[in-house]
Amino acid sequence: MNDQNQNERQLKAKVQDVFGANAEKYVASEIHSKQSDLDQIVEWLQPQKDWRVLDIATGGGHVAKALAGNVGTVYAADLTRKMLEAAKKHLDESGCENVMYVVADAERLPFLDGVFDAVTCRIAPHHFPHPERFVAEAARVLKPGGRMILIDNVAPEDDDLAAYMNKVEQLRDRSHVRCAKVSEWSAWLTQAGMIEERSLQRRKEFKFPTWVLRTAEDADQPAEVEAFVLSGGAKEHAYFDVKTEAGRVQSFEIDEWMGMFRKACV
């Protein structure tokens, strides 16, 4: 148990190191700031002006910003203080005055039971050592009937493809833990008393040269990632639509899943 706890602490410390060092990059990231995705969150939730909303692992604060004008208060929570500081700067410049900033672990939320009308978490849970704990915590802090929107990169159900995808991510971002499968998310959410209301799965393209540099910690890391991507077989290259030019990786695609869930009323 002690070894497990130490490993968990090391993983979370690595997340803080990586995101702290790259905070401004995540605020400016095209993938994270994509407005059509953010508009869709608002469209699905149909938030009300008296709502209290929690955005878990807020990153650059993009979801918090999208919701701030539609609700009473947004609590933007993140494990990394420097990431929160960058998000606050971004949102202050955007005129968001109803956002509270909280340093918080997604797997141990510092809030009482049933205090939020909605909870969101976007493109972050693949950094969580125990995503099932995150789901349980998100459900705990929701009011009965409250809604949760979850968006994350997901692994294919095929074990070989899932292993390849997660290895690419781990090589590129040393704070990456694991992209789960949709079947795993569904099981965890059901166990936490969350009922699916709607969901979709879509493809997301990464422009490799810029994507691989965002979290690079040394000069050798991008080349190591590219070599592994190229080492994949026809099955992997076809599924992830790996595109190359003159032997260099230009882009590839992964699956992203978005779901909205309602907390069952006891």
C-alpha positions as CSV (number, residue, x, y, z in Angstrom):
1,M,0.0,0.0,0.0
2,N,2.9,2.4,0.8
3,D,4.4,1.8,-2.6
4,Q,1.1,2.4,-4.2
5,N,0.6,5.7,-2.3
6,Q,4.2,6.8,-3.2
7,N,3.6,6.1,-6.9
8,E,0.4,8.1,-6.8
9,R,2.1,11.0,-5.2
10,Q,4.9,10.9,-7.8
11,L,2.3,10.8,-10.6
12,K,0.5,13.8,-9.3
13,A,3.8,15.7,-8.7
14,K,4.7,15.0,-12.3
15,V,1.4,16.5,-13.4
16,Q,2.1,19.6,-11.4
17,D,5.6,19.9,-12.9
18,V,4.4,19.4,-16.5
19,F,1.4,21.7,-16.3
20,G,3.1,24.3,-14.2
21,A,5.9,24.6,-16.8
22,N,3.5,24.7,-19.7
23,A,0.6,26.6,-18.2
24,E,0.5,29.5,-20.8
25,K,0.8,27.0,-23.6
26,Y,-2.4,25.3,-22.4
27,V,-4.2,28.6,-22.2
28,A,-3.3,29.3,-25.8
29,S,-3.7,25.7,-27.1
30,E,-5.9,25.5,-30.2
31,I,-7.2,22.1,-29.1
32,H,-8.2,23.2,-25.6
33,S,-9.6,26.6,-26.6
34,K,-11.7,25.2,-29.5
35,Q,-14.9,27.3,-29.3
36,S,-17.3,24.8,-31.0
37,D,-16.6,22.3,-28.3
38,L,-17.1,24.9,-25.5
39,D,-20.4,26.0,-27.1
40,Q,-21.6,22.4,-27.2
41,I,-21.1,22.1,-23.4
42,V,-23.3,25.2,-22.9
43,E,-25.9,23.8,-25.4
44,W,-26.1,20.4,-23.6
45,L,-26.2,21.7,-20.1
46,Q,-28.6,24.6,-20.6
47,P,-27.3,26.3,-17.5
48,Q,-29.4,28.6,-15.3
49,K,-28.4,31.9,-13.8
50,D,-28.7,30.6,-10.2
51,W,-26.4,27.6,-10.7
52,R,-23.2,26.8,-8.8
53,V,-20.9,24.9,-11.2
54,L,-17.6,23.1,-10.6
55,D,-15.1,22.7,-13.4
56,I,-12.6,20.0,-12.4
57,A,-9.0,20.2,-13.7
58,T,-9.8,23.5,-15.3
59,G,-6.5,23.8,-17.0
60,G,-6.5,27.1,-19.0
61,G,-10.0,27.9,-17.7
62,H,-11.7,27.5,-21.1
63,V,-14.8,25.7,-19.8
64,A,-15.1,28.0,-16.8
65,K,-15.0,31.0,-19.1
66,A,-17.7,29.5,-21.4
67,L,-20.0,28.9,-18.4
68,A,-19.3,32.0,-16.4
69,G,-21.7,34.2,-18.3
70,N,-24.5,31.7,-18.0
71,V,-24.5,30.8,-14.3
72,G,-24.2,32.3,-10.8
73,T,-20.8,31.0,-9.8
74,V,-18.1,28.8,-11.3
75,Y,-15.6,27.1,-9.1
76,A,-12.5,26.5,-11.3
77,A,-10.4,23.7,-9.6
78,D,-7.0,22.4,-10.5
79,L,-4.2,20.4,-8.9
80,T,-1.6,22.8,-10.2
81,R,-1.4,26.3,-8.7
82,K,0.5,27.8,-11.6
83,M,-2.1,26.4,-14.0
84,L,-4.8,28.1,-11.9
85,E,-2.8,31.4,-11.9
86,A,-2.6,31.3,-15.7
87,A,-6.3,30.5,-15.9
88,K,-7.2,33.4,-13.6
89,K,-5.1,35.8,-15.7
90,H,-6.9,34.6,-18.8
91,L,-10.4,34.9,-17.3
92,D,-9.7,38.2,-15.6
93,E,-8.7,39.6,-19.0
94,S,-12.0,38.3,-20.4
95,G,-14.1,40.0,-17.7
96,C,-15.1,37.0,-15.8
97,E,-16.0,38.2,-12.3
98,N,-17.9,35.2,-10.9
99,V,-15.2,32.6,-10.9
100,M,-13.6,31.2,-7.7
101,Y,-10.2,29.4,-8.0
102,V,-9.5,26.4,-5.9
103,V,-6.3,24.2,-5.7
104,A,-7.9,20.8,-5.6
105,D,-7.2,17.1,-6.3
106,A,-9.9,15.7,-8.6
107,E,-9.9,12.4,-6.7
108,R,-10.3,14.2,-3.3
109,L,-12.5,17.2,-3.8
110,P,-12.6,19.7,-0.8
111,F,-16.4,20.3,-1.1
112,L,-19.4,19.1,0.8
113,D,-21.9,16.6,-0.6
114,G,-24.5,17.8,-3.0
115,V,-23.5,21.4,-3.4
116,F,-23.2,21.8,-7.2
117,D,-25.8,22.0,-9.9
118,A,-23.4,20.8,-12.5
119,V,-19.9,19.5,-12.8
120,T,-17.6,19.5,-15.8
121,C,-14.3,18.0,-16.7
122,R,-12.7,18.3,-20.1
123,I,-9.6,16.7,-21.6
124,A,-8.0,15.9,-18.2
125,P,-8.9,12.5,-16.7
126,H,-6.2,10.7,-18.6
127,H,-3.9,12.3,-16.1
128,F,-5.8,10.9,-13.0
129,P,-4.2,7.8,-11.4
130,H,-7.7,6.6,-10.2
131,P,-10.4,7.9,-12.6
132,E,-13.0,5.8,-10.8
133,R,-12.4,7.9,-7.7
134,F,-12.8,11.1,-9.7
135,V,-16.1,9.9,-10.9
136,A,-17.3,9.0,-7.4
137,E,-16.2,12.4,-6.1
138,A,-17.9,14.3,-9.0
139,A,-21.1,12.4,-8.2
140,R,-20.8,13.1,-4.5
141,V,-20.6,16.8,-4.8
142,L,-23.5,17.0,-7.3
143,K,-27.0,17.7,-6.1
144,P,-29.5,14.9,-6.8
145,G,-30.6,15.5,-10.4
146,G,-27.5,17.5,-11.1
147,R,-25.6,17.0,-14.3
148,M,-22.0,16.2,-15.2
149,I,-20.3,16.7,-18.6
150,L,-17.2,14.6,-19.2
151,I,-15.0,15.0,-22.2
152,D,-11.7,13.1,-22.7
153,N,-9.6,11.3,-25.1
154,V,-10.5,7.6,-25.0
155,A,-8.7,4.4,-26.0
156,P,-10.1,1.9,-28.5
157,E,-11.8,-1.2,-27.1
158,D,-9.1,-3.2,-28.9
159,D,-6.3,-3.9,-26.4
160,D,-3.5,-3.7,-28.9
161,L,-4.6,-0.3,-30.2
162,A,-5.3,0.9,-26.7
163,A,-1.7,0.0,-25.6
164,Y,-0.2,1.7,-28.7
165,M,-2.2,4.9,-28.1
166,N,-1.3,5.1,-24.4
167,K,2.4,4.5,-25.1
168,V,2.5,7.3,-27.6
169,E,0.9,9.6,-25.0
170,Q,3.2,8.5,-22.2
171,L,6.3,9.1,-24.3
172,R,5.0,12.6,-25.3
173,D,3.7,13.6,-21.9
174,R,5.4,12.1,-18.9
175,S,2.4,13.1,-16.7
176,H,0.0,11.0,-18.8
177,V,-1.4,8.0,-16.9
178,R,-3.9,6.3,-19.2
179,C,-6.7,6.9,-21.6
180,A,-9.6,4.7,-20.5
181,K,-12.1,2.9,-22.8
182,V,-15.7,4.1,-23.2
183,S,-16.8,0.8,-21.6
184,E,-14.7,1.6,-18.5
185,W,-16.1,5.1,-18.2
186,S,-19.7,3.7,-18.5
187,A,-19.1,1.2,-15.8
188,W,-17.6,3.7,-13.4
189,L,-20.3,6.2,-14.0
190,T,-23.1,3.6,-13.5
191,Q,-21.5,2.5,-10.2
192,A,-21.5,6.1,-9.0
193,G,-25.2,6.4,-9.7
194,M,-24.9,8.5,-12.8
195,I,-27.3,8.0,-15.6
196,E,-26.3,8.7,-19.2
197,E,-28.5,11.3,-20.9
198,R,-26.5,11.7,-24.1
199,S,-23.1,11.0,-25.5
200,L,-21.1,11.2,-28.7
201,Q,-17.7,10.1,-30.0
202,R,-15.7,12.0,-32.5
203,R,-12.3,12.0,-34.1
204,K,-9.7,14.6,-33.1
205,E,-6.6,15.4,-35.3
206,F,-3.3,16.3,-33.8
207,K,-0.7,18.3,-35.8
208,F,2.2,16.3,-34.7
209,P,5.1,18.8,-34.9
210,T,3.5,21.3,-32.6
211,W,1.6,18.8,-30.5
212,V,4.8,16.8,-29.6
213,L,6.7,19.9,-28.6
214,R,4.0,21.2,-26.2
215,T,5.2,19.0,-23.3
216,A,8.7,18.1,-24.4
217,E,11.2,18.2,-21.5
218,D,14.3,17.7,-23.5
219,A,15.6,17.7,-27.1
220,D,15.5,13.9,-27.5
221,Q,11.8,13.4,-26.4
222,P,10.1,14.5,-29.7
223,A,12.3,12.1,-31.7
224,E,11.6,9.3,-29.3
225,V,7.8,9.8,-29.7
226,E,8.1,10.0,-33.5
227,A,10.1,6.8,-33.7
228,F,7.5,4.9,-31.7
229,V,4.6,6.3,-33.8
230,L,6.5,5.2,-36.9
231,S,7.2,1.7,-35.4
232,G,3.4,0.9,-35.4
233,G,2.1,-1.6,-37.8
234,A,-0.5,-1.2,-40.5
235,K,-3.3,-1.8,-38.0
236,E,-2.2,1.0,-35.8
237,H,-1.4,3.4,-38.6
238,A,-4.8,2.8,-40.2
239,Y,-6.8,3.2,-37.0
240,F,-5.1,6.4,-35.9
241,D,-4.8,7.7,-39.5
242,V,-1.1,8.4,-39.2
243,K,0.0,10.7,-42.0
244,T,3.7,11.1,-42.9
245,E,5.7,13.1,-45.4
246,A,9.3,12.3,-46.3
247,G,9.4,9.8,-43.4
248,R,8.3,12.3,-40.8
249,V,5.0,12.2,-38.9
250,Q,2.7,15.1,-39.8
251,S,-0.5,14.2,-38.1
252,F,-2.6,11.4,-36.5
253,E,-6.1,11.1,-35.1
254,I,-7.5,9.7,-31.8
255,D,-11.0,9.3,-30.4
256,E,-12.6,11.8,-28.1
257,W,-15.7,11.0,-26.1
258,M,-18.2,13.4,-24.7
259,G,-21.0,12.5,-22.3
260,M,-23.7,14.1,-20.2
261,F,-24.9,12.3,-17.1
262,R,-27.5,13.0,-14.4
263,K,-27.2,12.1,-10.8
264,A,-30.0,9.8,-9.8
265,C,-32.4,11.2,-7.3
266,V,-32.6,9.0,-4.2
